[in-house]
Amino acid sequence: MSNDQFETKMNNPQVTSKSLIPYISKEFKSHFTKDTTALYHYTDLEGAQGIISNKTFWASHIKFMNDSKEYSHGLEICEAIVENLIQEFPKENPRRIYLEEVFTILEEQDTDIFVVSFCESEDLLSQWRGYSRSKYGVSIGFDYAALFDVSFHLSEENFFPRKVIYNHQLQQQIIHRIIEIALVSRDMNTTKAAYTPKEVARTIGYFLPLFKHSTFSEEKEWRIIVTNSKSMPYQHELKFRARDNIILPYIELLTHNKMTQNDNKLPIKQITVGPSGTNEFTARSLNYYLKNVGYPNVPIKISHIPYR
């Protein structure tokens, strides 16, 4: 898109927004979504019961997750891009001053990031090891199309699963595009930038949890991202629970099915019981539970991965 085309869009009140996240999400929509029939959420039996009974997902703080170091992968890519762009402008150049402020905010990072993870595969060893956290794991399969008819409400925002990006060049392209839009908007509004450095840093911080190293691509992961920041006009309610050797911060994502004929039920397509020495017994108990909480027709499968 040329600067002239972008300026036309920016001057259109239907496009201009204080938030840059929806604009980037729409522009890169084909990379954040794809044609698939189901997404699977890996958890243990206790977690599955909580999700189904309460129609609630727990978004965990990314710094306390199994792959928490992955966030630093995206941050390093971003900081390198911004730092290189800063060097392209003279010291007193307004663009340089603007980008320096963005870089400073990124380094200070007052934003807490919470995620809910999904996978395109129903029976994947790495996911059983990473997310079930016990030998009694399950993967809950959600109908992909119906999942987008479920709103995850927090404050005035809605949250939907987005595909994790493993391609390094695409990760760089997204960061460059965020900065390009921000700089053009700044140049168009010399008195006050359409997107403040805080908003640019917040947008970058929002997409970074969707960036993972290419060596993890077999996970085929999707994520719902929720952010909490002191600079935001509202704060999502923060909760805590004990897990193994840590106190884990999390945020509850309540669901509401927009399809009234579904009686506000989760769009569960199937459940797979993970590898264990008692998976047949676990499956029978799960089947009995589902029938008694309003899901009588959900098929239950057994993992094909051998138990060791």
C-alpha positions as CSV (number, residue, x, y, z in Angstrom):
1,M,0.0,0.0,0.0
2,S,1.4,3.4,-1.0
3,N,1.6,6.3,1.5
4,D,-1.1,8.1,-0.6
5,Q,-3.4,5.1,-0.3
6,F,-2.7,4.9,3.4
7,E,-3.4,8.6,3.9
8,T,-6.8,8.2,2.2
9,K,-7.6,5.4,4.6
10,M,-6.3,7.2,7.6
11,N,-8.5,10.2,6.7
12,N,-11.6,7.9,6.5
13,P,-13.3,8.1,10.0
14,Q,-14.5,4.6,9.5
15,V,-10.9,3.3,9.4
16,T,-9.2,5.7,11.8
17,S,-9.0,4.3,15.3
18,K,-7.1,4.9,18.6
19,S,-6.2,1.2,18.6
20,L,-3.8,-0.1,16.0
21,I,-4.4,-3.8,16.9
22,P,-7.6,-4.3,14.8
23,Y,-6.0,-2.7,11.8
24,I,-3.0,-5.1,11.8
25,S,-5.2,-8.1,12.6
26,K,-7.3,-7.4,9.5
27,E,-4.4,-6.7,7.2
28,F,-2.7,-10.0,8.2
29,K,-5.9,-12.0,8.7
30,S,-4.9,-14.7,6.2
31,H,-1.8,-15.5,8.4
32,F,-3.6,-15.5,11.7
33,T,-6.5,-17.7,10.6
34,K,-6.8,-20.7,8.2
35,D,-9.3,-23.3,7.0
36,T,-9.4,-26.0,9.7
37,T,-12.2,-28.1,11.2
38,A,-11.2,-28.0,14.9
39,L,-8.8,-26.6,17.5
40,Y,-7.8,-28.6,20.5
41,H,-7.0,-27.3,24.0
42,Y,-4.7,-29.6,26.1
43,T,-5.2,-29.7,29.8
44,D,-5.6,-32.1,32.7
45,L,-8.8,-33.6,34.0
46,E,-9.3,-30.9,36.6
47,G,-8.8,-28.2,34.0
48,A,-11.2,-29.9,31.6
49,Q,-13.9,-30.1,34.2
50,G,-13.5,-26.4,35.1
51,I,-13.7,-25.3,31.4
52,I,-16.8,-27.4,30.7
53,S,-18.7,-26.8,34.0
54,N,-18.0,-23.1,34.2
55,K,-17.7,-22.3,30.4
56,T,-14.6,-20.5,31.3
57,F,-11.0,-20.6,30.1
58,W,-8.0,-19.5,32.2
59,A,-5.5,-17.2,30.4
60,S,-2.2,-17.8,32.1
61,H,0.6,-15.2,32.5
62,I,3.1,-15.9,29.7
63,K,6.1,-15.4,31.9
64,F,5.1,-18.4,34.0
65,M,4.2,-20.8,31.2
66,N,6.3,-23.8,30.0
67,D,7.5,-21.9,26.9
68,S,7.8,-18.5,28.6
69,K,11.2,-17.9,26.9
70,E,9.5,-17.7,23.6
71,Y,8.3,-14.2,24.3
72,S,11.9,-13.0,24.4
73,H,12.3,-14.4,20.9
74,G,9.8,-12.0,19.5
75,L,11.0,-9.1,21.6
76,E,14.6,-9.5,20.4
77,I,13.4,-9.4,16.7
78,C,11.3,-6.3,17.4
79,E,14.0,-4.4,19.4
80,A,16.6,-5.1,16.6
81,I,14.2,-3.7,14.0
82,V,13.3,-0.6,15.9
83,E,17.0,0.1,16.9
84,N,18.1,-0.2,13.2
85,L,15.3,2.2,12.1
86,I,16.4,4.7,14.8
87,Q,19.9,4.8,13.3
88,E,18.5,5.8,9.9
89,F,17.4,9.2,11.2
90,P,19.5,12.2,12.5
91,K,19.4,12.7,16.2
92,E,16.9,15.6,16.2
93,N,14.7,14.1,13.6
94,P,11.0,13.8,14.9
95,R,10.7,10.3,13.5
96,R,13.8,9.2,15.5
97,I,12.5,10.9,18.7
98,Y,9.2,9.1,18.2
99,L,10.9,5.7,17.7
100,E,13.2,6.2,20.6
101,E,10.2,6.6,22.8
102,V,8.6,3.4,21.4
103,F,11.9,1.6,22.1
104,T,12.1,2.9,25.7
105,I,8.5,1.7,26.4
106,L,9.3,-1.7,24.9
107,E,12.3,-2.1,27.1
108,E,10.4,-1.0,30.3
109,Q,7.4,-3.2,29.4
110,D,4.7,-2.5,32.0
111,T,2.3,-4.8,30.1
112,D,1.3,-8.2,31.5
113,I,0.4,-10.8,28.8
114,F,-1.9,-13.7,29.3
115,V,-2.6,-16.5,26.8
116,V,-4.9,-19.5,26.2
117,S,-3.3,-22.1,23.9
118,F,-4.9,-24.3,21.3
119,C,-3.5,-26.8,18.8
120,E,-4.5,-28.0,15.3
121,S,-3.6,-31.6,16.3
122,E,-5.7,-33.7,18.7
123,D,-3.0,-36.2,19.7
124,L,0.5,-34.6,19.9
125,L,3.2,-35.9,22.3
126,S,4.8,-32.5,22.8
127,Q,1.4,-31.1,23.9
128,W,0.7,-33.9,26.3
129,R,4.1,-33.3,27.9
130,G,3.7,-29.6,28.0
131,Y,0.1,-28.9,29.0
132,S,-1.5,-31.9,30.6
133,R,1.1,-31.7,33.3
134,S,0.2,-35.2,34.5
135,K,-0.5,-38.7,33.1
136,Y,-4.3,-37.9,33.1
137,G,-4.4,-35.4,30.3
138,V,-7.1,-34.6,27.8
139,S,-7.4,-32.5,24.6
140,I,-10.8,-30.8,24.2
141,G,-11.6,-30.5,20.5
142,F,-13.7,-27.4,19.6
143,D,-15.5,-26.9,16.3
144,Y,-13.4,-24.3,14.6
145,A,-16.2,-22.4,12.9
146,A,-18.5,-22.5,16.0
147,L,-15.6,-21.3,18.2
148,F,-15.8,-18.0,16.4
149,D,-19.4,-17.7,17.3
150,V,-18.3,-17.8,21.0
151,S,-17.3,-14.4,22.5
152,F,-14.8,-14.2,25.2
153,H,-15.9,-11.1,27.0
154,L,-13.6,-8.9,29.1
155,S,-14.5,-5.2,29.6
156,E,-15.4,-3.9,26.1
157,E,-13.1,-6.3,24.3
158,N,-13.8,-9.6,22.6
159,F,-11.0,-12.2,22.1
160,F,-10.6,-14.9,19.5
161,P,-7.9,-17.5,18.8
162,R,-5.1,-16.5,16.4
163,K,-2.6,-18.7,14.7
164,V,1.0,-18.6,16.0
165,I,3.5,-17.3,13.4
166,Y,6.7,-19.4,13.0
167,N,8.1,-17.8,9.9
168,H,10.9,-15.4,10.8
169,Q,10.4,-13.2,7.7
170,L,6.7,-12.8,8.3
171,Q,7.4,-11.9,11.9
172,Q,9.7,-9.1,10.7
173,Q,7.1,-8.0,8.1
174,I,4.4,-7.6,10.8
175,I,6.7,-5.5,13.0
176,H,7.8,-3.3,10.1
177,R,4.2,-2.7,9.1
178,I,3.2,-1.6,12.6
179,I,6.0,0.9,12.6
180,E,5.3,2.0,9.0
181,I,1.7,2.8,9.8
182,A,2.7,4.6,13.0
183,L,5.3,6.8,11.3
184,V,3.0,7.7,8.4
185,S,0.3,8.6,11.0
186,R,2.8,10.7,12.9
187,D,3.9,12.6,9.7
188,M,0.3,13.3,8.8
189,N,-0.5,14.7,12.2
190,T,2.4,17.0,13.2
191,T,0.7,18.4,16.2
192,K,-0.3,15.0,17.7
193,A,0.4,11.5,16.3
194,A,-2.7,9.4,15.6
195,Y,-1.0,6.5,17.4
196,T,1.0,7.4,20.5
197,P,4.3,5.6,21.2
198,K,2.5,3.8,24.0
199,E,-0.1,2.5,21.6
200,V,2.6,1.4,19.1
201,A,4.5,-0.4,21.9
202,R,1.2,-2.0,23.1
203,T,0.4,-3.2,19.6
204,I,3.8,-4.7,19.2
205,G,3.6,-6.3,22.6
206,Y,0.2,-7.8,21.7
207,F,1.5,-9.6,18.6
208,L,4.9,-10.7,20.1
209,P,3.3,-13.7,21.9
210,L,2.2,-15.0,18.5
211,F,5.8,-15.2,17.4
212,K,7.7,-18.4,18.0
213,H,10.9,-19.9,16.7
214,S,10.5,-22.1,13.6
215,T,11.8,-25.2,15.4
216,F,8.4,-25.2,17.3
217,S,6.3,-25.3,14.1
218,E,5.2,-28.9,14.6
219,E,3.1,-27.7,17.6
220,K,0.7,-25.9,15.2
221,E,-0.4,-23.6,18.0
222,W,-3.1,-21.0,18.2
223,R,-3.4,-18.5,21.0
224,I,-6.0,-16.1,22.6
225,I,-4.0,-13.0,23.8
226,V,-5.2,-10.9,26.8
227,T,-3.1,-7.9,28.0
228,N,-3.1,-5.9,31.2
229,S,-1.2,-2.6,31.3
230,K,-1.0,0.3,33.8
231,S,-1.4,2.6,30.8
232,M,-4.7,1.0,29.8
233,P,-7.9,2.7,30.9
234,Y,-9.1,-0.5,32.5
235,Q,-7.6,-3.6,34.2
236,H,-8.8,-7.1,33.8
237,E,-9.4,-8.9,37.1
238,L,-6.2,-10.7,38.1
239,K,-6.5,-14.1,39.9
240,F,-3.9,-16.6,41.3
241,R,-3.7,-20.4,41.7
242,A,-1.0,-22.7,42.9
243,R,0.6,-25.0,40.3
244,D,3.5,-27.2,41.2
245,N,6.2,-25.0,42.5
246,I,4.7,-21.6,41.6
247,I,1.8,-19.2,42.2
248,L,0.4,-18.7,38.7
249,P,-1.3,-15.4,37.8
250,Y,-4.3,-15.8,35.4
251,I,-7.4,-14.1,34.0
252,E,-10.7,-15.8,33.5
253,L,-12.3,-15.7,30.1
254,L,-16.0,-16.2,30.4
255,T,-17.7,-17.5,27.2
256,H,-21.0,-16.6,25.7
257,N,-22.4,-18.5,22.7
258,K,-24.0,-16.1,20.3
259,M,-26.0,-19.0,18.8
260,T,-29.0,-19.0,21.2
261,Q,-30.2,-22.4,20.0
262,N,-27.0,-23.9,21.5
263,D,-28.1,-23.0,25.0
264,N,-24.8,-21.2,25.7
265,K,-22.9,-24.5,25.5
266,L,-19.3,-24.7,24.4
267,P,-18.9,-26.0,20.8
268,I,-17.1,-29.2,21.9
269,K,-16.6,-31.6,18.9
270,Q,-14.7,-34.4,20.7
271,I,-12.4,-35.1,23.6
272,T,-9.2,-37.2,23.4
273,V,-7.9,-38.9,26.5
274,G,-4.1,-38.7,26.7
275,P,-1.6,-41.6,27.1
276,S,-1.8,-43.3,30.5
277,G,-2.1,-46.7,32.0
278,T,-5.8,-46.0,32.8
279,N,-7.1,-44.2,29.7
280,E,-10.0,-46.6,29.1
281,F,-11.2,-46.1,32.7
282,T,-10.6,-42.4,32.4
283,A,-12.7,-42.3,29.2
284,R,-15.6,-44.1,30.8
285,S,-15.7,-41.6,33.7
286,L,-15.4,-38.7,31.3
287,N,-18.3,-40.0,29.2
288,Y,-20.5,-40.3,32.3
289,Y,-19.6,-36.8,33.4
290,L,-20.4,-35.3,30.0
291,K,-23.8,-37.0,29.8
292,N,-24.7,-35.5,33.1
293,V,-23.6,-31.9,32.4
294,G,-25.4,-31.5,29.0
295,Y,-23.0,-33.0,26.5
296,P,-24.4,-36.5,25.8
297,N,-23.2,-36.8,22.2
298,V,-19.6,-35.8,22.5
299,P,-17.4,-38.6,21.2
300,I,-14.4,-39.6,23.3
301,K,-11.2,-41.0,21.7
302,I,-8.2,-42.6,23.2
303,S,-4.7,-41.4,22.3
304,H,-2.7,-43.5,19.8
305,I,0.5,-42.6,21.5
306,P,1.9,-45.5,23.5
307,Y,2.0,-45.1,27.3
308,R,5.4,-45.4,28.9
